[in-house]
Amino acid sequence: MTKFTAEDFKSHFEGHIITPADERYDAARSIWNAMFDKKPALITQCKTTQDVVEAVNFARENDLLLAVKGGGHNSAGTGSCDNGLVIDLSLMQGIKVDPENQKITVQGGCLLSAIDAEAQKFGQAVSSGIISHTGVGGLTLGGGFGWISRKYGFSIDNLLEAEIVTAEGKIVKANATENPDLFWAIRGGGGNFGVVTSFTFKTASIGQQVYSGPIIKSFDNAKAYLQFHRDYVRNMSDDMTIWLVVRHAPPLPFLDAQHHGKLVVIVPFVWLGDEEEGKKLMQPIRDFGETLGDGSAMHPWTAWQSAFDGLVTHGARNYWKSHHLKSLSDACIDSIIEYGNSLPTAECEIFIPHMEGAPSRIASDATAFSFRQTPFLLNIHTRWREESDDERAIEWAKNFHKATEPFAQGVYVNFLSAEGDNRVKQAYTPEVWEKLVNCKKKWDPQNLFRVNQNISPFS
């Protein structure tokens, strides 16, 4: 390993430089997925964009493996590395809302919870993810979808500009007119092209409450419900988002205790419109088969955005396998039912969001997010606590994934685990992949930014 001391660039650094001898080290190196217990040689908690420049230059000049940590919230554990340098953006929390022009600028270390709280002071929201302790950086760079994406587009579709520190240690802007090739690549190409220190997004005026909630259906007639669901949700306007989750029921306050821990179908939704109209649209779902509980109500947006945080807290072991689904065919539903009946632990879930809407009307090569037209997405989220369960949990996920391959078309890069270079390539069409590789050759020709779902310049 390259010999160095933290003193080499402390004099230019405003944030914190943490070594293994520091009492803050273990807390600073932790990431969301407990499958990964990486031990970096140096953690640089940056306060400013210039701090990021110093850290990038130090890593490059000393030939150090470099990882970038925003929220540290992904299945692949790419927010850290062994024996290298971690750029930790968690101190970069600045947020500026421009309500008149419906814009918000956020620094790269912000979590979605902070962004939601600031935007909601003006009844606005950013189209983003569904877990509030997710970092804005990783989510956005891979695409970013959530409860209002069907109406307002993905996070990348609302990105106006980014400030980026490149592999050369330069600070550049990327937008539609300035470095447009880089702007294209960061909208779906992940963290391959630099460290994004700030994002400027369009905001959406949604008010401060939305009609939303989970409806809990019995798993006993899950096949019939899924057949109904796949057709019903595709007839909804962009104002309605209806998803589906198969899992063991958490102890929800509106669900009778006899159903807690039992296998159920959860139907969470958000309606961006009049409450009474939303009730009418959701009534056929309540009426189909057996409804065990209903948490539908007008909920504050910030409360709804954090409603599922407790199911994916830090510290558990996680492994994801995922596809975009061409359809929810009967054969695909049969596989979902089969594997739903054998969830390896009580925390595992099968997540099937309905996509389409506004993102599907954007050309598949307009950004680096390739698969915009597929109607559904399948995320096999395996989650457990004990290392002794690793083998059976991962094997279940892999077998389920294999069984559903005939119904798949590509993969969402943010839902990849550590699955290798060939799998990363499947997140993009051949044309988009070629363009991404060329962009990587221009902006990061030595592959400094490779602790990620990597697009190698040597491809």
Secondary structure by P-SEA (a helix, b strand, c coil): ccccccccccccccbbbbccccccccccccccccccbbbbcbbbbcccaaaaaaaaaaaaaaccbbbbbccccccccccccccbbbbcccccbbbbbcccccbbbbcccccaaaaaaaaacccccccccccccccaaaaaaaccccccccccccccccccbbbbbccccbbbbbccccaaaaaaaacccccccccccbbbbbbbccccccbbbbbbbbccaaaaaaaaaaaaaaaccccbbbbbbbccccccccccccccccbbbbbbbcccccaaaaaaaaccccccccccccccccccaaaaaacccccccccbbbbbbccccccccaaaaaaaaaaaaccccccbbbbbbbbbcccccccccccccccccccccccbbbbbccccaaaaaaaaaaaaaaaaccccccccccccccccaaaaaacccaaaaaaaaaaaaaccccccccccccccccc
